[in-house]
Amino acid sequence: FTVLFMYFTSISTAQTTDCLHLREQCINAANGCDSVWNVVEEVCNISGNRCKAEDAIGCNRIIQVLADEYPEFKNCVCTTDDLCSITTLLGKWCSIDKDNISMETKLQWSLSALSKQAYAANRTCLDVNKECVEDEVCNKQLSLYLKVCSVNKKCNMEECQAAIRFFYQNMPFEVAQMMTFCDCIQPDESCHRAKELLHGKPCAVTAAPPPSCLNVIHMCEENELCRKKYTAFRSKCWRHVTKKCYDDEACLETLIKDDMPCSANADCKAAYISNWGTMLRVECTCQNLPPAEQSLCEFFHHMLHSKSCFS
């Protein structure tokens, strides 16, 4: 259940905030509430990245006990017609927006020494990885993400991408830049391994066979979360392109790289980092495409994967 609290969403309603506040009061109370809550945590065994209770029947029984013995929880665990279940609680915690920042994680990061560092360009991924592992807060967050994206088990790309989104979007911007823009100057195997770990390879970004960059854009546009991030990325980084062509693919085909100035400011970098853990970061190709699609595909590849914007 602790995993749930690493994954639950930002608190966007007063009622949700009250529920979290009640949980804290319950845990710290000396009236037996903490014992009931411990059973809730154990029996409900929440799978954090899905916000889903594994044993719903047993879980709902203990939720009913919580509501009966501590009526202050009724607003959190019961519907207006007094049906009490874990679903009501999870609805308040998990359905708002899984990609918003977690208050608890934000608080933890504020205690990290890394969060006090100013961003320095041209860091090696090996150094960045080492600093993260040596920092208690960063290491804890990194471990959560790597546990989901581990290469030692069958890769679930969707779950791994969700873990990466949570990892990058809940850390301070300076730390996110440090990790996102690290690189390996020398052909150093240890550094490249560290880079792969930090950047979600292979699980979150490598599909077989690799999709065309055109397909990546079209799949992204069909997904609400990805579409929002892509729109923000274009408006913050490629404003000139958006202004000139918007979604007109025939217009986009006519652009050459010199027509594509990238803003590369802080807003652009934040939008780029926000793409991590979405289809937009999946490695794509422009090989074996019909000639009519080639130039548009290369345009999208440049937009999504060129480092020229940030180097």
N, C-alpha and C positions, 0 to 999 in steps of 0.2 A: 504493500500500500504506500510505502514511502516513495516508490517509483511514481505513483500517481501524482504526488505533490511536486515531483520534479517536472512532470509533464502538464499539470493542469494549467489552465489559461489565465490570462490577465483578468483582473477583477473589474468588470465593466458595469455591474449593477450593485446598488446598496445591499440588496438581499444576498447576493453572492458574498460580498465582503462580510456581512453578518454571519454567514455560515462558517467562513474561515475563522472569524473571531470567536465564534462559539466553540469550534474545534479546539482552538488554543486554550480557551477557558476550561473546557472539559478535560484536556490533557493535564492541566496544571491544578485542577480542583482536587480536594481531598474528600469528595463526597461519593466516591465510587464510580463517577462518570468515566474516569480514565480507564478503569478496568473494562467497562462495557465498550469503550472506544477501541481498546486493544483487541477485543474479540472481533469488532467490526473490521479492523485492519486485517486480522488473521483470516477470518472466514471469507471476507469479500475478495481478498487476493486480486486486487485490481491490476489489469494489464495496462500500464500507463500510456503506451503509445497508441492504444486503441480506446482508452477510457472505457473499459468493459470489465464487468465483474465475471469471474470464471464460474463460481458456484452461486448462481442467482437465487436459487430456492433457499438454501441455508443462509445466504447473505440477507435476503429480505426478512427472514425470521428475526435475525439479530437487529436489523434496522427497525423493525416493529417494536422490539424491546427498548431500543434507544428512545424512540418516540414516546412510548408509554411511560418510561421512567423519568425521562428528561424532556418534558413537553416543549421546552424552548427550541428543540430541534425540529418540531413539526413543520415549520415553514421550509426547512431545508430538505426534509426527506419524505414529506407527504404532499399529495395533491389537494386541491380545495375540497374534494369529496372524501378526504381521509384515507385514500389508498397510499400506504407508505411503502416505498421501495428504493433500492439503490439507484434505479433509473432516474428518479427525481433528483437525487443528489448529484449524480453524474451529469444530468442535463444542465445543472447550474454551473458545474465546473468545466465541462468538456465541450459543450455545444457552441460556445461563444465564438471562439476562433483559436484553434490549436497553435496558430503561428504567432499569436501575440505574446508579449513578454510575460514570463511568470514573475510575480512579485517576490516570491520566495527566492528564486534563482537570482534575480536582480540584487536582492539584499546580500546574498552570499558573495556575488561578484564584487560588491562594494568593499568586502573584507580582503579581497585578493591584492597581493603586492603588484601583480601584473597590471591590474587596472589603473595603477598610478603611473605606469610608464607612458611616455610620449611615443607615438609611432615613429619608427625609424625605417627608412626604405632599405632595400637590398639586404635583408636578413636571410640567412640560409634556413631552410626548413628544419635541418637537424638542430640548430641552435634554438629555434622557436619551439620545436617539439620538446627539447630538453627543459627549457624554461617552464613550459606548461606542466610537464610531469613533476617538476620540483615544486610547483605551486599547488597547495592543497586544494583550492577551489577549482582551478583549471583542470587538474588531474582528475578530480571527481567527475566533472562534466565530460571530459574527454573519455573517461572509462565508460560512462553511460552510453555515449554515442558509439564507441568501438564495440561494445557488447552487442549492440543491435547489428552493426555492420561487419562483424567478425568474418574474416576469410576462412575460418576453421569450420564454419557451418554453411548450410545452403543459404545462398544470398536471397533475401527478399528486398528487391530494389525499392519498392514503395515504403517499406518500414525503415529502411536505411536512409532514404531521402528525408523522411519525417524526422529522424533522429538528427540528421545534419542541419535541417532547418532550425530545430530547437537549439542545437549546440551553437550555431553562429548567430542566431538572432537574439539570443538571451545574454550574450557576452557584451562587454563594453565595445564601442566602435573601434577604439584604438587597438584592442586585442584582436578583434576580428580582422582588421587591416593587416596586422602583423602576420596572422596565420594565412589569410587569403593570398597575400602578395609575396609570401616567402618563395624562394626558388633555390635551385642547386646549381651553382656556378661550375664547379668541377664535376667530372663524371664519378661522383661519389655514391656508391651503392647505398650506404647508410642514410645519406641525405635523401636520395630518391625514395627510399622506403618510408622515411618520415613524411615526405611530401605526399606520398600516396595515402598514408594514414590520415593526415590532416585534411586532404582534399577529397576523401570519399572514394578512392579507387581501391578495387575495381567495382565494388558492389553498387554504388549509387550512380556511377557515370558510364559504365561499360555495358553495352547491350550487344548481343550476338544474334544475327549480324548487325553491324552498326547501321542505324537508320540514316536516311538522307537528312540534311539540315532543313530541307523543305518540310519533311514529315514532322520533324521536331517542332517547328514553328506551328504547324497546323494542329498537332496534338496538344500543344500548349494552349492554343487559342480555344480548344474545346474544354479545357479545364479551368474552372472559375478562379482558383487560387493562382495557377500559373499565368493565366491571362492578365490578372491584376498586376503581377510582378513584371511581366513582359511590357505592359503598357507603361508602368513607372520607369522601367529601365530605358525604354526608348525615349521617353520625355525628358529624363534627367541626363542621359548620356548622349543621345543621338537626336537632339532637338531639331537640328537642321534637316536631317533626313525625314523626321516625322512631319515637320512643317512643309517640306517640299512635296512629299509623296503620300504621307499618312499610310493607308493600307493598300494603296494602288500598286499591285505587284508589277504591272507593266511599267510604271514609272520607276519603281525600285530597280528593275532590270537595267535601266539606262544609266544608273549611277556607277561611277568608278570610285576607287578608294580615295582619290583626291577630293571627291565630292562629299566625303564622309568625315567631317571634323567631329571629334569627340570632346565633350566638355571636360571630363576627367576631374571635376571638382569633388568636394566631399559628398554632395548629394548623389552624384553619379556613382561614386565608390560604394555608398550605402545601398543604392539600388542594385549594383552589380553583386554585392555580397548577399543581398536578399534573394538573388536567383539561385543561390546554392541550395541544393536539396530539391530542385525542380527539374522538369524535363529539359529546361534550357541549358543545364550543365552536362547533359548526356553527350558523350563524344559522337559527333555525326560526321558524315562523309558526303562528298559530291562526286564520288566515282560511279561509273556505270549508269549515269543519268542520261536521258535524251538531251541532245544539244540544246533544245529549246528551253530546258530547265536549268542548264549549267550556270549561267551568269547570275540568276536569282539565288541559286543555292550557294554560290561562292560569296554573294553579298551577305547572306544570313550567317555563313560560317565566319566571315570576317567580323560581323557584328557580335557574335556570341563568343568567339574563341580567340580573337586577336588580342595580343597583349599590348598593342601599340597605344591603346587608350591610356594605359597606366604605367608605361615604361618611361 
